[in-house]
Amino acid sequence: MTVQDIAADILLGLAAALVLASSVGILVMRDTYQRLHYVTPIALIAPLLVGLAVLVRSGWSANSSQTWLALLFVVIGGPFLTHATIRAARIREKGDWRASAGLDNQPPSGRDD
Amino acid sequence: MNAFVIAAIVMLVAVIPCGIVVVRGKVMDAVVAYEAVSSIVVMALVLLAEGFRRSGEFELPVLLAVLLFGSGLVLVRFLERWL
């Protein structure tokens, strides 16, 4: 077992533990906003660790390039999805996403009821 | 079985708590769990492709990452306005 293998194993162990812990966090948290905090490690940190592990093992190759491309989409798309989800949750809850939402009883935007 | 395959299996095990949230939680909670599952599945596919040394299978997570990002935004937009 070389140093590269050990480094890849450590990175993979960290990524797997992070994903497992965050997944349990999603299960045990109480509401949508708290659960969303646990998506961030899965969508941002774990892909970087996995990408580094593949890079350490394979070096710069077609495989590692495609790995980084896939994980780049996850890393870039994660915050956008989180933001859109928070916005949707707030609109469903308050009727509007702005800070003043909930102070007046406006009907939800885009809905007929 | 190498470390990459073991890590992929652990990540697939991590889908189970998210699946419980999808089945038992409210709609927005299920969406959050779905987003987590989509990221986990992309990583698991990368790890399996690397673990089994199959170069052709690296294209699947790339496509899946793009499609899941787009579908997630569409789903959230529908939930925001109509569902």
Backbone of each chain as ProteinMPNN parsed JSONL, in Angstrom:
{"seq_chain_A": "MTVQDIAADILLGLAAALVLASSVGILVMRDTYQRLHYVTPIALIAPLLVGLAVLVRSGWSANSSQTWLALLFVVIGGPFLTHATIRAARIREKGDWRASAGLDNQPPSGRDD", "coords_chain_A": {"N_chain_A": [[0.855, -1.202, 0.0], [0.69, 2.082, -0.999], [1.695, 5.517, -0.314], [-0.072, 7.15, -1.649], [-2.344, 5.538, -1.864], [-3.058, 5.348, 0.834], [-3.606, 8.025, 1.407], [-5.784, 8.428, -0.321], [-7.59, 6.633, 0.813], [-7.994, 7.813, 3.33], [-9.201, 10.239, 2.569], [-11.514, 9.253, 1.347], [-12.695, 7.965, 3.516], [-13.248, 10.147, 5.172], [-15.079, 11.509, 3.521], [-17.17, 9.615, 3.321], [-17.924, 9.346, 6.022], [-18.759, 11.936, 6.527], [-20.933, 12.214, 4.764], [-22.629, 10.242, 5.789], [-23.091, 11.163, 8.426], [-24.285, 13.653, 7.893], [-26.559, 12.817, 6.573], [-27.936, 11.477, 8.6], [-28.332, 13.712, 10.168], [-30.154, 15.135, 8.549], [-32.3, 13.478, 8.901], [-32.947, 13.688, 11.662], [-33.416, 16.352, 12.259], [-35.735, 19.125, 12.878], [-37.308, 20.873, 11.196], [-37.759, 22.178, 7.805], [-35.846, 24.196, 7.286], [-33.811, 23.706, 9.123], [-33.059, 21.154, 8.302], [-31.998, 21.719, 5.784], [-29.49, 22.774, 6.304], [-27.895, 20.558, 6.545], [-27.646, 19.546, 4.044], [-25.713, 20.97, 2.774], [-22.969, 20.098, 3.552], [-23.037, 17.639, 2.209], [-23.378, 18.393, -0.439], [-21.293, 20.105, -0.988], [-18.766, 19.74, 0.462], [-18.22, 16.951, 0.66], [-18.215, 16.099, -2.14], [-15.857, 17.408, -2.978], [-13.924, 16.087, -1.439], [-14.208, 13.49, -2.442], [-13.515, 13.925, -5.118], [-10.834, 14.703, -4.789], [-9.831, 12.315, -3.77], [-10.108, 10.571, -5.974], [-8.419, 11.91, -7.688], [-5.969, 11.672, -6.385], [-5.586, 8.951, -6.545], [-5.78, 8.286, -9.328], [-4.445, 10.299, -10.646], [-3.924, 13.003, -13.053], [-6.169, 12.361, -15.397], [-8.389, 11.036, -17.942], [-10.47, 9.902, -16.539], [-10.368, 11.175, -13.983], [-10.832, 13.751, -14.818], [-13.466, 13.664, -15.798], [-14.683, 12.947, -13.445], [-14.253, 15.252, -11.856], [-15.69, 17.033, -13.41], [-18.34, 16.101, -13.121], [-18.646, 16.345, -10.342], [-18.225, 19.012, -10.08], [-20.527, 20.135, -11.169], [-22.309, 19.332, -9.179], [-21.279, 20.707, -6.952], [-21.452, 23.39, -7.772], [-24.149, 23.593, -8.371], [-25.419, 22.99, -5.964], [-25.612, 25.173, -3.914], [-27.337, 26.906, -5.36], [-29.639, 25.334, -5.6], [-30.237, 24.997, -2.9], [-30.793, 27.633, -2.138], [-33.034, 28.124, -3.782], [-34.767, 26.262, -2.713], [-35.123, 27.126, -0.048], [-36.355, 29.533, -0.607], [-38.711, 28.659, -1.845], [-39.842, 27.235, 0.281], [-40.288, 29.269, 2.104], [-42.088, 30.895, 0.7], [-44.225, 29.129, 0.487], [-44.843, 28.979, 3.144], [-45.178, 31.616, 4.199], [-46.289, 33.107, 2.161], [-44.882, 34.987, 0.774], [-41.51, 35.798, -0.151], [-40.073, 37.852, 0.936], [-38.678, 39.877, 3.656], [-40.662, 41.185, 5.048], [-42.736, 39.495, 4.907], [-45.538, 37.785, 6.187], [-46.213, 39.671, 8.012], [-48.406, 41.0, 7.106], [-51.557, 39.798, 5.908], [-51.321, 38.653, 3.194], [-52.357, 36.919, 0.238], [-50.806, 33.876, -0.949], [-48.262, 34.304, -3.43], [-48.843, 33.778, -6.882], [-50.755, 31.931, -6.51], [-54.166, 30.896, -6.595], [-55.848, 30.794, -4.433]], "CA_chain_A": [[0.0, 0.0, 0.0], [1.526, 3.272, -1.137], [1.219, 6.733, 0.367], [-1.242, 7.622, -2.396], [-3.495, 4.724, -1.462], [-3.449, 5.738, 2.2], [-4.238, 9.354, 1.325], [-7.112, 8.253, -0.931], [-8.458, 5.976, 1.802], [-8.38, 8.806, 4.348], [-10.168, 11.166, 1.966], [-12.784, 8.54, 1.16], [-13.29, 7.761, 4.836], [-13.819, 11.426, 5.597], [-16.268, 11.79, 2.706], [-18.247, 8.689, 3.695], [-18.402, 9.706, 7.363], [-19.471, 13.211, 6.403], [-22.239, 11.965, 4.132], [-23.46, 9.469, 6.725], [-23.499, 12.04, 9.532], [-25.222, 14.655, 7.386], [-27.81, 12.137, 6.271], [-28.622, 11.311, 9.894], [-28.777, 15.052, 10.545], [-31.385, 15.423, 7.811], [-33.388, 12.675, 9.483], [-33.332, 14.031, 13.034], [-33.766, 17.76, 12.446], [-37.167, 19.301, 13.084], [-38.054, 21.486, 10.092], [-37.07, 22.248, 6.511], [-34.686, 25.088, 7.335], [-32.732, 22.999, 9.826], [-32.591, 20.04, 7.461], [-31.212, 22.227, 4.653], [-28.097, 22.961, 6.709], [-27.15, 19.303, 6.418], [-27.419, 19.252, 2.625], [-24.494, 21.659, 2.335], [-21.771, 19.233, 3.546], [-23.157, 16.594, 1.184], [-23.293, 18.953, -1.788], [-20.094, 20.924, -1.192], [-17.492, 19.248, 1.001], [-18.004, 15.546, 0.284], [-17.736, 15.959, -3.527], [-14.45, 17.811, -3.081], [-13.105, 14.998, -0.888], [-14.237, 12.372, -3.406], [-12.708, 14.323, -6.277], [-9.419, 14.631, -4.405], [-9.453, 10.898, -3.654], [-9.918, 10.044, -7.335], [-7.226, 12.558, -8.249], [-4.791, 11.082, -5.744], [-5.395, 7.574, -7.017], [-5.619, 8.156, -10.779], [-3.694, 11.391, -11.25], [-4.685, 13.728, -14.072], [-6.52, 11.451, -16.481], [-9.767, 11.255, -18.42], [-11.378, 9.533, -15.449], [-10.424, 12.22, -12.957], [-11.443, 14.943, -15.421], [-14.913, 13.479, -15.787], [-15.101, 13.002, -12.043], [-14.31, 16.655, -11.44], [-16.791, 17.687, -14.128], [-19.602, 15.712, -12.465], [-18.715, 16.895, -8.991], [-18.323, 20.471, -10.225], [-21.948, 20.447, -11.315], [-22.931, 19.17, -7.853], [-20.799, 21.768, -6.061], [-21.993, 24.677, -8.218], [-25.611, 23.569, -8.317], [-25.92, 22.829, -4.6], [-26.09, 26.425, -3.311], [-28.503, 27.411, -6.095], [-30.793, 24.52, -5.21], [-30.561, 25.315, -1.509], [-31.447, 28.935, -2.126], [-34.369, 27.995, -4.369], [-35.601, 25.489, -1.79], [-35.494, 28.015, 1.054], [-37.31, 30.505, -1.145], [-39.995, 27.977, -2.032], [-40.403, 26.903, 1.594], [-40.789, 30.505, 2.721], [-43.293, 31.31, -0.022], [-45.325, 28.236, 0.882], [-45.179, 29.195, 4.541], [-45.578, 32.991, 4.488], [-46.947, 33.738, 1.036], [-43.933, 35.834, 0.07], [-40.164, 35.468, 0.34], [-39.417, 39.028, 1.513], [-38.596, 39.907, 5.115], [-41.911, 41.672, 5.616], [-43.769, 38.479, 4.73], [-46.105, 37.302, 7.434], [-46.724, 40.793, 8.791], [-49.769, 41.211, 6.63], [-52.161, 38.539, 5.453], [-51.459, 38.605, 1.747], [-52.425, 35.543, -0.275], [-49.558, 33.426, -1.568], [-48.109, 34.75, -4.808], [-48.947, 32.728, -7.876], [-51.819, 30.983, -6.202], [-55.493, 31.459, -6.775], [-56.627, 30.804, -3.202]], "C_chain_A": [[0.882, 1.241, 0.0], [0.932, 4.443, -0.345], [-0.031, 7.267, -0.327], [-2.491, 6.846, -2.007], [-3.996, 5.12, -0.079], [-4.16, 7.093, 2.178], [-5.642, 9.244, 0.728], [-8.077, 7.612, 0.05], [-8.926, 6.963, 2.871], [-9.427, 9.768, 3.801], [-11.523, 10.497, 1.779], [-13.483, 8.296, 2.49], [-13.938, 9.025, 5.358], [-15.109, 11.722, 4.841], [-17.432, 10.903, 3.126], [-18.816, 9.03, 5.075], [-19.212, 10.994, 7.325], [-20.867, 13.004, 5.815], [-23.167, 11.222, 5.087], [-23.976, 10.359, 7.856], [-24.511, 13.087, 9.063], [-26.574, 14.037, 7.074], [-28.621, 11.884, 7.543], [-29.129, 12.662, 10.393], [-30.051, 15.455, 9.832], [-32.563, 14.677, 8.428], [-33.862, 13.245, 10.818], [-33.718, 15.5, 13.225], [-35.282, 17.96, 12.358], [-37.898, 19.882, 11.879], [-37.158, 21.625, 8.86], [-35.791, 23.069, 6.591], [-33.511, 24.426, 8.051], [-32.179, 21.856, 8.979], [-31.687, 20.534, 6.335], [-29.749, 22.469, 5.027], [-27.259, 21.71, 6.476], [-26.988, 18.851, 4.976], [-26.09, 19.845, 2.173], [-23.232, 20.797, 2.424], [-21.822, 18.151, 2.472], [-22.917, 17.168, -0.205], [-22.002, 19.735, -2.031], [-18.797, 20.235, -0.772], [-17.207, 17.808, 0.556], [-17.591, 15.381, -1.182], [-16.278, 16.374, -3.702], [-13.525, 16.705, -2.56], [-13.049, 13.811, -1.847], [-13.383, 12.696, -4.632], [-11.216, 14.267, -5.98], [-8.946, 13.18, -4.298], [-9.217, 10.269, -5.023], [-8.66, 10.624, -7.955], [-5.952, 11.948, -7.673], [-4.525, 9.687, -6.305], [-5.043, 7.513, -8.492], [-4.724, 9.213, -11.392], [-4.566, 12.131, -12.255], [-4.925, 12.797, -15.249], [-7.931, 11.786, -16.95], [-10.763, 10.936, -17.318], [-11.504, 10.65, -14.416], [-11.043, 13.498, -13.518], [-12.956, 14.834, -15.417], [-15.462, 13.48, -14.362], [-15.256, 14.437, -11.579], [-15.417, 17.399, -12.156], [-18.122, 17.38, -13.45], [-19.717, 16.385, -11.101], [-18.748, 18.431, -9.013], [-19.776, 20.9, -10.391], [-22.656, 20.336, -9.965], [-22.56, 20.339, -6.953], [-21.387, 23.122, -6.462], [-23.51, 24.703, -8.056], [-26.179, 23.511, -6.913], [-26.422, 24.117, -3.959], [-27.299, 27.015, -4.027], [-29.76, 26.652, -5.677], [-31.219, 24.821, -3.776], [-31.298, 26.637, -1.408], [-32.873, 28.833, -2.668], [-35.309, 27.237, -3.433], [-36.05, 26.34, -0.609], [-36.552, 29.013, 0.595], [-38.69, 29.858, -1.3], [-40.643, 27.66, -0.686], [-40.989, 28.148, 2.244], [-42.053, 30.994, 2.019], [-44.473, 30.426, 0.358], [-45.795, 28.528, 2.307], [-45.792, 30.57, 4.785], [-46.355, 33.645, 3.359], [-46.032, 34.627, 0.226], [-42.552, 35.537, 0.632], [-39.505, 36.638, 1.044], [-39.508, 39.046, 3.034], [-39.892, 40.361, 5.754], [-43.028, 40.65, 5.508], [-44.256, 37.999, 6.087], [-46.647, 38.42, 8.297], [-48.14, 41.146, 8.361], [-50.273, 39.901, 6.027], [-52.395, 38.556, 3.95], [-51.576, 37.164, 1.299], [-51.109, 35.152, -0.914], [-49.479, 33.851, -3.016], [-48.181, 33.56, -5.746], [-50.023, 31.715, -7.581], [-53.171, 31.67, -6.329], [-56.261, 31.57, -5.465], [-56.284, 31.987, -2.316]], "O_chain_A": [[1.715, 1.425, 0.887], [-0.166, 4.362, 0.206], [-0.94, 7.776, 0.327], [-3.566, 7.423, -1.841], [-5.201, 5.217, 0.153], [-5.18, 7.284, 2.841], [-6.577, 9.885, 1.208], [-9.245, 7.994, 0.119], [-10.091, 6.958, 3.27], [-10.412, 10.078, 4.471], [-12.562, 11.11, 2.026], [-14.705, 8.404, 2.589], [-15.035, 8.99, 5.916], [-16.107, 12.13, 5.434], [-18.557, 11.382, 3.273], [-20.03, 9.008, 5.277], [-20.228, 11.122, 8.009], [-21.852, 13.551, 6.312], [-24.353, 11.539, 5.181], [-25.157, 10.313, 8.2], [-25.482, 13.372, 9.764], [-27.613, 14.662, 7.286], [-29.84, 12.057, 7.558], [-30.214, 12.753, 10.967], [-30.938, 16.054, 10.44], [-33.682, 15.187, 8.47], [-35.065, 13.279, 11.076], [-34.292, 15.853, 14.256], [-36.012, 17.111, 11.847], [-39.001, 19.436, 11.562], [-35.985, 21.25, 8.866], [-34.767, 22.683, 6.029], [-32.36, 24.569, 7.637], [-30.971, 21.624, 8.949], [-30.725, 19.86, 5.968], [-28.867, 22.381, 4.174], [-26.054, 21.797, 6.239], [-26.276, 17.884, 4.705], [-25.421, 19.294, 1.299], [-22.472, 20.758, 1.457], [-20.798, 17.785, 1.894], [-22.319, 16.509, -1.056], [-21.657, 19.999, -3.182], [-17.847, 20.155, -1.551], [-16.097, 17.488, 0.131], [-16.691, 14.588, -1.459], [-15.546, 15.764, -4.482], [-12.484, 16.42, -3.153], [-11.996, 13.204, -2.045], [-12.629, 11.854, -5.119], [-10.426, 13.834, -6.819], [-7.823, 12.849, -4.677], [-8.252, 9.529, -5.217], [-7.923, 9.932, -8.656], [-4.975, 11.736, -8.392], [-3.376, 9.298, -6.511], [-4.128, 6.789, -8.886], [-4.281, 9.062, -12.531], [-5.779, 11.926, -12.314], [-4.005, 12.482, -16.003], [-8.579, 12.694, -16.429], [-11.78, 11.614, -17.177], [-12.609, 11.024, -14.024], [-11.7, 14.244, -12.792], [-13.653, 15.79, -15.077], [-16.569, 13.956, -14.111], [-16.269, 14.799, -10.98], [-16.026, 18.303, -11.583], [-18.935, 18.278, -13.228], [-20.766, 16.928, -10.755], [-19.239, 19.062, -8.077], [-20.204, 21.906, -9.824], [-23.511, 21.161, -9.646], [-23.417, 20.899, -6.269], [-21.776, 23.911, -5.601], [-24.082, 25.715, -7.653], [-27.311, 23.941, -6.689], [-27.562, 24.154, -3.497], [-28.192, 27.565, -3.383], [-30.808, 27.249, -5.432], [-32.41, 24.891, -3.474], [-32.293, 26.757, -0.694], [-33.805, 29.386, -2.085], [-36.502, 27.533, -3.369], [-37.213, 26.29, -0.21], [-37.513, 29.298, 1.31], [-39.706, 30.445, -0.928], [-41.856, 27.802, -0.531], [-42.053, 28.095, 2.86], [-42.987, 31.456, 2.675], [-45.59, 30.913, 0.53], [-46.968, 28.356, 2.641], [-46.797, 30.692, 5.486], [-47.023, 34.654, 3.585], [-46.367, 34.99, -0.902], [-42.43, 35.075, 1.767], [-38.474, 36.455, 1.692], [-40.311, 38.325, 3.628], [-40.197, 39.971, 6.881], [-44.145, 40.898, 5.963], [-43.47, 37.83, 7.019], [-47.441, 38.179, 9.206], [-48.967, 41.545, 9.181], [-49.488, 39.017, 5.684], [-53.535, 38.482, 3.491], [-50.971, 36.275, 1.899], [-50.368, 36.019, -1.377], [-50.463, 33.783, -3.752], [-47.658, 32.484, -5.457], [-50.189, 30.744, -8.319], [-53.28, 32.887, -6.184], [-57.217, 32.341, -5.371], [-56.858, 32.137, -1.237]]}, "seq_chain_B": "MNAFVIAAIVMLVAVIPCGIVVVRGKVMDAVVAYEAVSSIVVMALVLLAEGFRRSGEFELPVLLAVLLFGSGLVLVRFLERWL", "coords_chain_B": {"N_chain_B": [[-12.729, -6.03, -3.406], [-12.352, -2.654, -3.078], [-11.335, 0.475, -1.464], [-12.83, 2.455, -2.66], [-15.185, 1.244, -3.555], [-16.205, 0.398, -1.105], [-16.634, 2.891, 0.112], [-18.605, 3.845, -1.625], [-20.668, 2.05, -1.019], [-21.145, 2.727, 1.663], [-22.055, 5.329, 1.28], [-24.38, 4.817, -0.14], [-25.792, 3.535, 1.856], [-26.234, 5.734, 3.403], [-28.303, 6.869, 2.089], [-30.604, 5.81, 3.115], [-31.595, 7.073, 5.628], [-32.375, 9.525, 4.448], [-34.29, 8.574, 2.698], [-36.235, 7.766, 4.505], [-37.071, 10.25, 5.428], [-38.129, 11.252, 3.046], [-40.314, 9.542, 2.703], [-41.816, 9.817, 5.058], [-41.845, 12.506, 5.829], [-42.896, 16.027, 5.498], [-43.819, 17.825, 2.462], [-41.822, 19.767, 1.664], [-39.74, 18.976, 3.298], [-39.255, 16.5, 2.185], [-38.316, 17.298, -0.303], [-35.888, 18.474, 0.385], [-34.535, 16.212, 1.337], [-34.48, 14.779, -1.034], [-32.759, 16.351, -2.594], [-30.388, 15.962, -1.196], [-30.101, 13.208, -1.592], [-29.752, 13.122, -4.363], [-27.229, 14.321, -4.704], [-25.69, 12.481, -3.287], [-26.025, 10.151, -4.798], [-24.771, 10.807, -7.218], [-22.122, 11.013, -6.337], [-21.76, 8.372, -5.466], [-21.944, 6.943, -7.873], [-19.673, 7.91, -9.191], [-17.724, 6.901, -7.479], [-18.143, 4.135, -7.722], [-17.568, 3.742, -10.431], [-14.854, 4.419, -10.43], [-13.933, 2.601, -8.575], [-14.367, 0.097, -9.778], [-12.876, 0.469, -11.986], [-13.882, 1.3, -14.526], [-13.909, 3.042, -17.283], [-15.82, 3.967, -19.087], [-18.104, 4.34, -17.617], [-17.942, 6.713, -16.301], [-19.27, 8.705, -17.543], [-21.916, 8.646, -16.871], [-22.419, 9.732, -14.161], [-21.791, 12.407, -14.778], [-23.772, 13.214, -16.617], [-25.981, 12.722, -14.997], [-25.606, 14.523, -12.89], [-25.974, 16.991, -14.158], [-28.627, 16.732, -15.074], [-30.038, 16.278, -12.694], [-29.656, 18.644, -11.347], [-31.034, 20.496, -12.979], [-33.626, 19.352, -12.928], [-34.184, 19.473, -10.209], [-34.354, 22.245, -9.763], [-36.596, 22.831, -11.337], [-38.553, 21.296, -10.043], [-38.619, 22.516, -7.498], [-39.461, 25.048, -8.215], [-42.037, 24.512, -9.169], [-43.178, 23.587, -6.801], [-43.098, 25.913, -5.376], [-44.926, 27.565, -6.658], [-47.245, 26.214, -7.666], [-47.853, 23.648, -6.626]], "CA_chain_B": [[-13.443, -4.814, -3.008], [-11.398, -1.662, -2.604], [-11.88, 1.55, -0.624], [-13.824, 3.236, -3.408], [-16.453, 0.501, -3.529], [-16.711, 0.458, 0.279], [-17.167, 4.245, 0.31], [-19.876, 3.925, -2.366], [-21.685, 1.322, -0.252], [-21.49, 3.556, 2.837], [-22.878, 6.453, 0.818], [-25.719, 4.307, -0.458], [-26.462, 3.332, 3.154], [-26.66, 7.064, 3.865], [-29.561, 7.231, 1.412], [-31.741, 5.273, 3.884], [-32.247, 8.126, 6.432], [-33.048, 10.476, 3.558], [-35.493, 7.906, 2.211], [-37.25, 7.827, 5.576], [-37.625, 11.61, 5.4], [-38.954, 11.374, 1.838], [-41.562, 8.801, 2.878], [-42.599, 10.208, 6.24], [-41.841, 13.941, 6.091], [-43.75, 16.889, 4.691], [-43.361, 17.949, 1.075], [-40.549, 20.479, 1.56], [-38.719, 18.113, 3.904], [-38.933, 15.473, 1.193], [-37.492, 17.927, -1.344], [-34.534, 18.602, 0.944], [-33.928, 14.879, 1.333], [-34.242, 14.435, -2.445], [-31.538, 17.041, -3.03], [-29.252, 15.254, -0.597], [-29.957, 11.903, -2.259], [-29.214, 13.311, -5.709], [-25.776, 14.523, -4.595], [-25.073, 11.227, -2.833], [-26.023, 9.171, -5.897], [-23.718, 11.199, -8.165], [-20.831, 10.601, -5.757], [-21.68, 6.906, -5.441], [-21.643, 6.477, -9.23], [-18.256, 8.2, -9.44], [-16.904, 5.965, -6.691], [-18.247, 2.786, -8.297], [-16.818, 3.732, -11.688], [-13.43, 4.407, -10.098], [-13.631, 1.36, -7.856], [-14.321, -1.031, -10.71], [-11.98, 0.849, -13.092], [-14.612, 1.296, -15.795], [-13.827, 4.421, -17.771], [-17.047, 4.351, -19.777], [-19.186, 4.652, -16.69], [-17.785, 8.049, -15.72], [-20.171, 9.649, -18.214], [-23.234, 8.605, -16.23], [-22.566, 10.771, -13.133], [-21.764, 13.749, -15.37], [-25.13, 13.47, -17.113], [-26.918, 12.723, -13.87], [-25.437, 15.767, -12.132], [-26.618, 18.075, -14.915], [-30.076, 16.533, -15.114], [-30.612, 16.419, -11.358], [-29.667, 20.071, -11.015], [-32.162, 21.11, -13.689], [-34.907, 18.828, -12.438], [-34.386, 19.988, -8.861], [-34.835, 23.624, -9.858], [-37.97, 22.803, -11.86], [-39.416, 20.77, -8.983], [-38.766, 23.534, -6.456], [-40.266, 26.127, -8.783], [-43.427, 24.049, -9.161], [-43.648, 23.561, -5.413], [-43.237, 27.291, -4.936], [-46.027, 28.279, -7.291], [-48.471, 25.525, -8.034], [-48.175, 22.407, -5.918]], "C_chain_B": [[-12.438, -3.812, -2.433], [-12.107, -0.538, -1.853], [-12.962, 2.34, -1.35], [-15.187, 2.544, -3.389], [-17.058, 0.545, -2.127], [-17.314, 1.841, 0.565], [-18.499, 4.42, -0.419], [-20.986, 3.213, -1.604], [-22.123, 2.131, 0.973], [-22.375, 4.719, 2.417], [-24.279, 5.992, 0.438], [-26.489, 3.966, 0.809], [-26.991, 4.667, 3.681], [-27.924, 7.538, 3.161], [-30.769, 6.824, 2.264], [-32.376, 6.339, 4.793], [-32.97, 9.162, 5.579], [-34.332, 9.861, 2.995], [-36.61, 7.91, 3.241], [-37.9, 9.208, 5.606], [-38.538, 11.789, 4.189], [-40.311, 10.703, 2.055], [-42.435, 9.409, 3.97], [-42.714, 11.715, 6.454], [-42.852, 14.699, 5.247], [-43.094, 17.112, 3.325], [-41.998, 18.636, 1.001], [-39.416, 19.708, 2.235], [-38.275, 17.03, 2.918], [-38.066, 16.038, 0.073], [-36.043, 18.075, -0.871], [-33.821, 17.25, 0.918], [-33.611, 14.425, -0.095], [-32.963, 15.105, -2.963], [-30.292, 16.372, -2.453], [-29.008, 13.923, -1.312], [-29.35, 12.074, -3.647], [-27.702, 13.535, -5.674], [-25.07, 13.228, -4.193], [-24.965, 10.227, -3.979], [-24.952, 9.511, -6.929], [-22.352, 10.766, -7.633], [-20.678, 9.081, -5.762], [-21.349, 6.352, -6.829], [-20.189, 6.742, -9.607], [-17.375, 7.175, -8.733], [-16.963, 4.551, -7.264], [-17.472, 2.693, -9.609], [-15.315, 3.67, -11.429], [-13.044, 3.085, -9.421], [-13.508, 0.159, -8.756], [-13.484, -0.735, -11.95], [-12.677, 0.759, -14.447], [-14.711, 2.737, -16.304], [-15.134, 4.875, -18.403], [-18.156, 4.787, -18.843], [-19.003, 5.99, -15.977], [-18.715, 9.063, -16.385], [-21.522, 9.74, -17.509], [-23.37, 9.644, -15.107], [-22.529, 12.184, -13.677], [-23.165, 14.128, -15.855], [-26.119, 13.597, -15.971], [-26.817, 14.029, -13.082], [-26.127, 16.925, -12.838], [-28.136, 17.944, -14.843], [-30.711, 16.729, -13.744], [-30.639, 17.88, -10.916], [-30.867, 20.755, -11.679], [-33.503, 20.646, -13.152], [-35.208, 19.319, -11.028], [-34.918, 21.412, -8.878], [-36.279, 23.67, -10.343], [-38.935, 22.342, -10.771], [-39.675, 21.83, -7.911], [-39.634, 24.684, -6.955], [-41.745, 25.741, -8.8], [-43.981, 24.041, -7.748], [-43.903, 24.971, -4.895], [-44.535, 27.906, -5.449], [-47.327, 27.49, -7.362], [-48.828, 24.333, -7.163], [-48.459, 22.65, -4.445]], "O_chain_B": [[-11.767, -4.086, -1.438], [-13.317, -0.589, -1.631], [-13.901, 2.835, -0.726], [-16.219, 3.196, -3.225], [-18.269, 0.709, -1.971], [-18.373, 1.946, 1.183], [-19.414, 5.061, 0.098], [-22.114, 3.703, -1.543], [-23.312, 2.213, 1.283], [-23.333, 5.059, 3.112], [-25.255, 6.705, 0.673], [-27.713, 4.092, 0.838], [-28.045, 4.73, 4.315], [-28.548, 8.507, 3.593], [-31.838, 7.424, 2.15], [-33.595, 6.507, 4.746], [-34.051, 9.625, 5.943], [-35.339, 10.552, 2.835], [-37.785, 8.041, 2.898], [-39.111, 9.334, 5.785], [-39.598, 12.407, 4.294], [-41.34, 11.235, 1.64], [-43.653, 9.504, 3.818], [-43.594, 12.162, 7.189], [-43.558, 14.131, 4.414], [-41.98, 16.657, 3.067], [-41.099, 18.127, 0.331], [-38.268, 19.777, 1.798], [-37.095, 16.691, 2.827], [-37.187, 15.35, -0.444], [-35.102, 17.832, -1.626], [-32.657, 17.156, 0.529], [-32.598, 13.768, -0.334], [-32.183, 14.486, -3.686], [-29.275, 16.234, -3.132], [-27.868, 13.558, -1.6], [-28.524, 11.263, -4.066], [-26.974, 13.004, -6.513], [-23.989, 12.919, -4.694], [-23.954, 9.54, -4.123], [-24.295, 8.615, -7.46], [-21.53, 10.223, -8.372], [-19.594, 8.563, -6.031], [-20.569, 5.408, -6.953], [-19.547, 5.916, -10.255], [-16.416, 6.653, -9.303], [-15.953, 3.847, -7.29], [-16.802, 1.694, -9.873], [-14.589, 2.957, -12.121], [-11.972, 2.532, -9.667], [-12.657, -0.704, -8.54], [-13.385, -1.564, -12.854], [-12.126, 0.207, -15.4], [-15.504, 3.535, -15.805], [-15.517, 6.038, -18.273], [-19.053, 5.529, -19.244], [-19.824, 6.36, -15.138], [-18.925, 10.154, -15.855], [-22.185, 10.776, -17.545], [-24.355, 10.381, -15.095], [-23.161, 13.077, -13.113], [-23.676, 15.206, -15.55], [-26.986, 14.471, -15.977], [-27.834, 14.576, -12.656], [-26.787, 17.744, -12.199], [-28.843, 18.919, -14.585], [-31.804, 17.286, -13.641], [-31.545, 18.299, -10.195], [-31.614, 21.49, -11.034], [-34.409, 21.452, -12.944], [-36.368, 19.556, -10.69], [-35.819, 21.756, -8.113], [-37.089, 24.445, -9.834], [-40.006, 22.923, -10.596], [-40.811, 22.017, -7.473], [-40.445, 25.229, -6.206], [-42.606, 26.561, -8.478], [-45.122, 24.443, -7.521], [-44.801, 25.197, -4.084], [-45.173, 28.686, -4.741], [-48.401, 28.049, -7.139], [-50.01, 24.041, -6.982], [-48.747, 21.706, -3.708]]}, "name": "protein", "num_of_chains": 2, "seq": "MTVQDIAADILLGLAAALVLASSVGILVMRDTYQRLHYVTPIALIAPLLVGLAVLVRSGWSANSSQTWLALLFVVIGGPFLTHATIRAARIREKGDWRASAGLDNQPPSGRDDMNAFVIAAIVMLVAVIPCGIVVVRGKVMDAVVAYEAVSSIVVMALVLLAEGFRRSGEFELPVLLAVLLFGSGLVLVRFLERWL"}
